[in-house]
Every structure is written in C-alpha cells, then in structure tokens.
Amino acid sequence: MTSSGDLSAELRRRITAGEYAVGAKLPTNAQLMAEHAVSKATVTKAIASLADDGLVFSSKRAGTIVRSTSPIALPLSRYGQVLAPGGPAGPWESATAAAGLDGRMRFVSVERVRASADLAGLLGLAEGDEVVYRVRQAVLLPNDVVQLQQAWYPSAVAEAAGLDRDGKVDGGIYGALTEAGHQPTSASETVGARVPTEDEAAQLGIGGRVWVITVERLTRDAQGHPLEVMRAVAPADRLQLCYDNLPLAAH
C-alpha cells in the first residue's frame, strides 16, 4: 500500500528530475488518487510535506505549483551602484541583472498615512505626522515574487522626490532621492527571521512552514536626517543578503 511518505518521495523525485518544472502544476488530487490508488487524506498529507519543504505551493484557485528554490544573492554594494539619478535600474534590478536574471520592481500602491509611534521615532517625526507609504514587490519575470517591500518617507522628502505619486520609480528610490537633493549617505539594516503571515505566504507562494527573512533598513542623508524606513520580507530559502567588503578597522 502506498503511504503518504511514499507518494511525497515519488513526487519529490519527479520534481528534482525536472518532470515537473518550476511553475508547473502537479496533477490534481483526483488524478494522484487514481494513479497511485490512495485516499484523499494520503494525497493531502504528501502535498503538505512537499509544501513544508518549500518544493510546492498550493492554492484553491491555481492548484499545486512547483516553486523555485534557486537562491538570489543581493550584495550590499547594490545601493552605491544606483545613487546617480536618471539610471535605468534600481538596486533589485541591478543585482539580478548581474546574476543573469530578469528582475523587476513592481509597484503596488502609494498612500498618505499617519506615522505610528515606532515609525515616527525612526523618521524623526512626531507620532501622527503624515508620511508617504509605498508598497512594492521584487519579482523575477514573469511572476516569481521574491520579496515584499513596505517603505515610509517624510512627506516633504517624498514630494520632492516624486515618491508620493502612483507608478514605478525608474532608476530606483535612491536615484530619485539624490536627484531631489536628498542624497542617501548611510543605511542601517536589521535582519531577522520568522514564520510568515498567511498573507505573506500567499503573496510569496510558500507554505506556512517556510520561514521568511525580514529586513528593516533606515536610510539617512549626510546630515543624519532620516529619509526612508523600508521593511522587506522574503523566503529564507531564496534570498541571500551579502554584506561584502565591510571595513574591519581596529579601535
């Protein structure tokens, strides 16, 4: 009798062999039940095992999809390469292009909101002050969502850089800030890891047991004024943050 472990091992073998390529749908539950003479419970348990390992993602609309587990390296130097205004690519697009990948930053929404206490503290504002809130997705074409980004800007900074308007910012946020006279000079990142929320898992195409990396970045200008708070979430098995060539000065 075929067990859920046997079925998951067989499907894993087919995925690894490329029989089911990245982005392909696995057979339906009914097809797997008929092919392997197993119950629906056995199929459900086998698919859940694959999802827990990050090999597939299931949704009611799309079925069970084979997901990519190819890692993407993002070097810290990606920021310095895009400070010049008017460039064609932002940090994500530059880093993925260097790896031979077609990465794009997808605009989702922009709105004016009131700063919470923690955001106000980071941006040097008073709680309740107006800030511009932008939401984006870092994708590999055609539709592989690798990172979710939320960012907040002081209203005056966002208005000067055109960050309060709908649509993608060509050349990236840093280039737009530089062109507006708010050149990013330092960035501090805090990296963590946790279980994704249900909404994050759905957007990233991962099972709930695939952990995510969290990044909070605070960017300042030469005078130390905060320009941006950015919070990003990405699957821990996909994104590699490379802090390259850091100075190791003696104190």
N, C-alpha and C positions, 0 to 999 in steps of 0.2 A: 504494500500500500504506500502511495506517495504521501510523504509528510510535507508540512509547510516548509521545513528546512530543506528537504529535497527539491521542492519547487523553487524556492528562492535561490538555491545553489545553481539550478539549471538556468534560470533567468539571468543570474549574475554572469554565468559563463557566456551566454549569448550576447549580453551587453559588452562584456570585455572583448569578445571576439569581433565585435562590430556588426553582428547580425541585426541588432537594434542600435542604430546610430544615435548620437546626440540629437535631441529634438524629435526623435521618432516616438510613436505611440506603441506601447505594449499591447498585446491582444487584450480584448475585453475580459472581464471576469467570466462571462459565459463561455467565451472561447477557451480560456485556460481551464475552466472546469471540465469542458468536453474533451479537450486534448489530453488532459492528464488524469481524467476520471477522479476528480477530487471535489470536495464540497466548497461552497462559497466561503465558509469560515477559513478553510485551508488557504484559499487564494488570497483572502483579505490579510491573513497573518503573514503570508510570504511577501506580499507587496509592501506591507508595513515595515518588514525587516529591511527591504531594499531602500525604502524611504528614510529609515533611521540612519542608514549608512551613507545617505546622500546620493545614491545612484539614480533615483527616480523621484518624481513629484507627482502627486495625484490631485486632481480637481474634478468636481462634479461635471463641469462643462467640457473640459478637454480630455478627460481620461487620465491614464498614467503615462507620463512623458519621461524619457531618458534625459537626464540633465548633465551638463558639462561639469567636470571636476578639474579642468585644466587651471592651474594657478596663474595668477596675473601679478607680476611684480610692479609695485609703484615706488620708485625711488624718491627720496626726499628732494633731490635736485630738480624734480618736475616743476617746483614752484619758481625757482630762479630762472628757468628757461622761458617763462611766459610773462615776464613783467613788462616787456616792451609793448606799448599799445598798438593796436591795429593788426596783430598777428592773426593767422587763420585758425589756430588751435589753442585750447586751454590745457591745463595740466593732465587731465584724464586722456584727452585725445593725443597729446604729445607722447605720453608714456606708452599708450597702447600702440601707437604707430611705430615707436622704436622697437616694439616687440613683434612687429609684423601683423598687428591686429587692427581691425576697423572699429575703433571705439568712438562713441558719440555721447555728448551730454544732452539729455532730453529734458526740456523744460516741462514742468508740471503745473505750477501755479505761483502766483505772487499776490500778496495782500498786505495791508497795513494792520498791525495788531498792537496791543498794549504789552509792554515788557513785564514779564514775571519778575519776581524778586531776584532769582538766580541770574537771569539774563541781564537784568539791569545792573547787577553787580559786576558782571563780566564786561559789559559795554560802557561802564562808567556813567550810567544814567540813573534816573530816579525810577522806582517801581511805578508802572503805569504809563511811563513815557511811550510815545509812539515809535515803533520800529517797523522796518520793512522785512517781511518774512517771505523767503523764496524756497520752493521745493523743486528738486531735480532728481533725475535718475541717471546713473552712469551705466551705459549699455554697450554691449558688443553687438553689432548688427548681425542679423536683422532684429532680434528682440530678446537678447540674453541680458537681463537686468542683473548687474553685478553689485551695484551699490545704490543705496538710498541716501539722499542728502537733504538736510534742512539747514537753512542759514538765515541769520538775523543781522540787520545793519541799522545803525543810527539813521533816522530819516534823512537828515541833511546830507550824509555821505551817500546814501542810496540814490537820492535825487540827482546829486552832482554827477554820479557815475552811470545814470540811466538804469539802475538796478530795480527801480520801482515800476518798470514797465513790463508788460507781457512779452514773452518770447525768449529765445536763446540769446545769450550774450556772446557774440562772435569774438574769438580770441581769449575768452575766459574772463572771470571776475577780476583777477589781479590786473590784467591789462586794462580793463575798464577803470579800475580804481586809480591806476597810475596815470592814465590819460586825464582823469578828473583832478589830478593834483593831490591824491591821497595814496602815495606810493607805499605798498606793503614793505615793511622793513624786517619784521621779526614775526615768527609764527611758533606758537607753543601747542604741542599736541599731547593729549592724554588718551591712551589706548586701553581698552578693556575688552571683556568677552562675557557673553550671557546667552541665555536661551532666547530665541526670537519671540516677538509677539505674534499672534495669529495673523494680523495684517501684514507684518514684515515678512513672515514665511510665505504668504500668498504672493506678495509682490516679487520676492526674490526666487520663487519657485523651489522652495526647500521644505523638507519635513521639519516638524517641530523639534526634533532631537539633533538637528544640525545647528551647532552654535553659530553665533554671529560675532564678528569683531565690531566694536564700537570705537569711534574716533571723535573726540571733541577738539577742535582747533580754534585757537584765539589768535587773530592776526592784528598787529599794531603797526602804526607808522613810525617814522624816525623819532617823533616826539613822545612815543609811547602811548598815543591815543588809540583806543580800540576801534578797529574798522569792521570786523566781522567775527561772529561766532558761528562756526559750522559744526554740525553733528551728523556723522555718517554711520551707516550700518551696512555690513557686507558679510556674506557667508565666510566662516573661518577657514573653509577648505578651498576658497577661491582667491582671496586677496592676501598678498604678501607685501607688507609695508617695509621698505628697505631704507634704513637710516644710514646712508652711505657717506664715507669720508668725514665723519664727525671729528672735530679737533679734540685732542686729548692733552690739553695744556696742563703743566704742573702748577700747583698752587703753593 
